Structure formats: structure tokens, C-alpha cells
Amino acid sequence: MQIENSTVLITGANRGIGLAFAKAFLVRGAKKVYAGSRDPSKMNLAGVTPIKLEVNSSADVQAAAQLAQDVTIVVNNAGIANFGSFMAEDAEAMLRNHLETNVLGPLRISRAFAPVLAQNGGGALINVASIASWITSPKLANYAVSKSALWSLSNGLRNDLRGQGTQVLTLHMGFVDTDLTKGIDMPKSTPEAIVERTLQALEAGAHEVLADEMTQQVKASLSAEQAVYLAAR
Ligand SMILES: NC(=O)c1ccc[n+]([C@@H]2O[C@H](COP(=O)([O-])OP(=O)(O)OC[C@H]3O[C@@H](n4cnc5c(N)ncnc54)[C@H](OP(=O)(O)O)[C@@H]3O)[C@@H](O)[C@H]2O)c1
């Protein structure tokens, strides 16, 4: 998928990795970037078109798809990650929240924009998953369930949209230096490095990008007897 002259819509574009996507698409010559945000007044990046987009609001999602009929690339980036184990008192509510935003949100967006992508020649859909698709750290257990589900959703969407020529690219990576990882003292990639690898993969026609070494190791270990997920801490 060519980025030059594309029209992009990104969810959660007001900060973190979403903001890095918006900047990078502009630098690479996208014609237009719709920057989705729950509060578009927070969007102050020159050159983008802010758009109100709470991914858990069907009304917002439908309105965005009506307005942005020229979109050729959709990035399902918006997501939440809250600490909590399955033994916590509020585990059910916590899991429901993660599934709502991290799985049903991308599903809503993908369903609403699939006809838009089709009418514009197929285009591409990027789903921002995580290393947590394949490893369940106890502190981020609910998050991990949601990212495993998003991986599966993304694989299913690839099947559903193949006929209309949509490239579905799933991004997996470990810790990235954003608000989401604020209290986590671990090595982190920069959002810019992750986005750069993703856009290279997009232009190369890839279906999956493992954007750092740790993620490559975890994925490679899936079929090993001592798979990394068996010893997650
Ligand atoms: N950072 C990491 O280490 C890491 C690693 C792997 C994967 N990821 C994934 O990368 C994506 C971006 O993460 P990030 O690190 O950039 O996080 P972040 O800095 O916390 O930003 C999250 C973004 O998502 C938006 N958002 C959250 N819930 C939303 C909703 N219901 N509707 C619309 N927007 C919503 C936020 O909007 P508000 O400003 O309105 O809250 C914000 O723009 C997420 O899917 C995350 O799971 C991150």
C-alpha cells in the first residue's frame, strides 16, 4: 500500500503512538490525515483534520465513516491498559472494559470503514495489537486477553476483506515510551521507531509486523516446548 497521496484515519491520534502515526503519515506524503480523538480540541498538530471519535460510541463511529468517505488507510490505534490480575475484586468489569475498547472498538471501526475502503480501491487496515497477544503478564492480564482477541479479530478481518483488496496489517510490539507505560520500569522503544517499522511493512505489503526484538523472540517461541508465555511474570 502506497502512503503517498493516501487518506488516513487514525483512532486515538491525540497522543502517544497515534500521534506518532499522524506525524509520520504526513511526512511520508499522505494527502489527508483524519486525527481521531475523543476531544478534538486536544488535537493541535498542524496539517491534520481533527475528528471526534470515541471508539465505544456507535454514533461517533458512524458519523466519522459518513464524513470521511475518502479514507484509504485506517489505523485502529486507540486502546487502554490498566493494571489488574484475574483475582482482583473488579476483574470482570476490568476485562469487560478492555474488551470494549481494545476489541469491540476496532471491530466497530473496521465494519464502518470497510465499505469506504472498498469504494476507494481496497486500501489498508492497521490493527495495533501487542506482544501481549502472545504473553500474559500477571499485572496486565486483562489487557493481554484483549490483545490476543484483537490478534484473532485482525486475522479474521483479513479473511473478510481479502476479496475487496484490503491489506490488513497487525502490529505487535513490547513496551513503548508513552503515557500508557508511565509506571513501568522496563526498556522501551520510541513511538517513532515503532511507527517507522510499521509504515515500511505497510508499503512492503506485509500482513504482520513484529516491531522489536523481544516481540520477535516471543512469537518465535510459540511452538517451542519452553514457549515464553509459559514462564511469564
Ligand atoms: N505503549 C506501549 O507500550 C504499547 C505496547 C504495545 C501496544 N500498544 C498499543 O498501542 C496503542 C496506543 O497506545 P499508546 O501507548 O499510544 O497509549 P496512550 O499514550 O495511553 O494513548 C492512548 C490513546 O487511545 C485513546 N483512547 C483510549 N480509549 C479510547 C476510546 N474509548 N475512544 C477513543 N480513543 C481512545 C486515548 O485518548 P484520550 O487521550 O482521550 O484518553 C489516546 O489517544 C494501544 O492500542 C496500545 O494497546 C502500546
The ligand as an SDF file (V2000), in Angstrom:
LIG
                    3D

 48 52  0  0  0  0  0  0  0  0999 V2000
    2.7760    1.8910   24.8860 N   0  0  0  0  0  0  0  0  0  0  0  0
    3.0370    0.5930   24.7860 C   0  0  0  0  0  0  0  0  0  0  0  0
    3.9600    0.0600   25.4400 O   0  0  0  0  0  0  0  0  0  0  0  0
    2.2400   -0.2670   23.8600 C   0  0  0  0  0  0  0  0  0  0  0  0
    2.7290   -1.5470   23.5530 C   0  0  0  0  0  0  0  0  0  0  0  0
    2.0000   -2.3690   22.7200 C   0  0  0  0  0  0  0  0  0  0  0  0
    0.8100   -1.9220   22.1840 C   0  0  0  0  0  0  0  0  0  0  0  0
    0.3530   -0.6700   22.4980 N   0  0  0  0  0  0  0  0  0  0  0  0
   -0.9250   -0.2550   21.9210 C   0  0  0  0  0  0  0  0  0  0  0  0
   -0.7230    0.9370   21.1730 O   0  0  0  0  0  0  0  0  0  0  0  0
   -1.9430    1.6880   21.1400 C   0  0  0  0  0  0  0  0  0  0  0  0
   -1.6500    3.1280   21.5400 C   0  0  0  0  0  0  0  0  0  0  0  0
   -1.1030    3.1080   22.8380 O   0  0  0  0  0  0  0  0  0  0  0  0
   -0.2760    4.3190   23.4690 P   0  0  0  0  0  0  0  0  0  0  0  0
    0.8950    3.7190   24.1400 O   0  0  0  0  0  0  0  0  0  0  0  0
   -0.0910    5.3970   22.4860 O   0  0  0  0  0  0  0  0  0  0  0  0
   -1.3040    4.7590   24.6050 O   0  0  0  0  0  0  0  0  0  0  0  0
   -1.6490    6.1890   25.2220 P   0  0  0  0  0  0  0  0  0  0  0  0
   -0.4860    7.0890   25.1600 O   0  0  0  0  0  0  0  0  0  0  0  0
   -2.2820    5.8810   26.5460 O   0  0  0  0  0  0  0  0  0  0  0  0
   -2.7760    6.7400   24.2130 O   0  0  0  0  0  0  0  0  0  0  0  0
   -3.9760    6.0310   24.0740 C   0  0  0  0  0  0  0  0  0  0  0  0
   -4.8100    6.7370   23.0380 C   0  0  0  0  0  0  0  0  0  0  0  0
   -6.0190    5.9780   22.8670 O   0  0  0  0  0  0  0  0  0  0  0  0
   -7.1160    6.8530   23.0790 C   0  0  0  0  0  0  0  0  0  0  0  0
   -8.2750    6.1360   23.5770 N   0  0  0  0  0  0  0  0  0  0  0  0
   -8.3900    5.3280   24.6530 C   0  0  0  0  0  0  0  0  0  0  0  0
   -9.6450    4.8820   24.7870 N   0  0  0  0  0  0  0  0  0  0  0  0
  -10.3480    5.4160   23.7600 C   0  0  0  0  0  0  0  0  0  0  0  0
  -11.6860    5.3220   23.3300 C   0  0  0  0  0  0  0  0  0  0  0  0
  -12.5960    4.6080   24.0160 N   0  0  0  0  0  0  0  0  0  0  0  0
  -12.0720    6.0020   22.2050 N   0  0  0  0  0  0  0  0  0  0  0  0
  -11.1660    6.7400   21.5170 C   0  0  0  0  0  0  0  0  0  0  0  0
   -9.8870    6.8910   21.8790 N   0  0  0  0  0  0  0  0  0  0  0  0
   -9.4780    6.2210   22.9900 C   0  0  0  0  0  0  0  0  0  0  0  0
   -6.6100    7.8790   24.0590 C   0  0  0  0  0  0  0  0  0  0  0  0
   -7.4620    9.0110   24.0340 O   0  0  0  0  0  0  0  0  0  0  0  0
   -7.5750   10.0230   25.3270 P   0  0  0  0  0  0  0  0  0  0  0  0
   -6.4010   10.9450   25.2390 O   0  0  0  0  0  0  0  0  0  0  0  0
   -8.9000   10.6830   25.1140 O   0  0  0  0  0  0  0  0  0  0  0  0
   -7.5440    9.1580   26.5570 O   0  0  0  0  0  0  0  0  0  0  0  0
   -5.2260    8.1410   23.4800 C   0  0  0  0  0  0  0  0  0  0  0  0
   -5.3090    8.9710   22.3480 O   0  0  0  0  0  0  0  0  0  0  0  0
   -2.9020    0.9730   22.0930 C   0  0  0  0  0  0  0  0  0  0  0  0
   -3.7690    0.1500   21.3550 O   0  0  0  0  0  0  0  0  0  0  0  0
   -1.9730    0.1150   22.9420 C   0  0  0  0  0  0  0  0  0  0  0  0
   -2.5970   -1.0160   23.4810 O   0  0  0  0  0  0  0  0  0  0  0  0
    1.0450    0.1650   23.3010 C   0  0  0  0  0  0  0  0  0  0  0  0
  1  2  1  0
  2  3  2  0
  2  4  1  0
  4  5  1  0
  4 48  2  0
  5  6  2  0
  6  7  1  0
  7  8  2  0
  8  9  1  0
  8 48  1  0
  9 10  1  0
  9 46  1  0
 10 11  1  0
 11 12  1  0
 11 44  1  0
 12 13  1  0
 13 14  1  0
 14 15  2  0
 14 16  1  0
 14 17  1  0
 17 18  1  0
 18 19  2  0
 18 20  1  0
 18 21  1  0
 21 22  1  0
 22 23  1  0
 23 24  1  0
 23 42  1  0
 24 25  1  0
 25 26  1  0
 25 36  1  0
 26 27  1  0
 26 35  1  0
 27 28  2  0
 28 29  1  0
 29 30  1  0
 29 35  2  0
 30 31  1  0
 30 32  2  0
 32 33  1  0
 33 34  2  0
 34 35  1  0
 36 37  1  0
 36 42  1  0
 37 38  1  0
 38 39  2  0
 38 40  1  0
 38 41  1  0
 42 43  1  0
 44 45  1  0
 44 46  1  0
 46 47  1  0
M  CHG  2   8   1  16  -1
M  END
$$$$
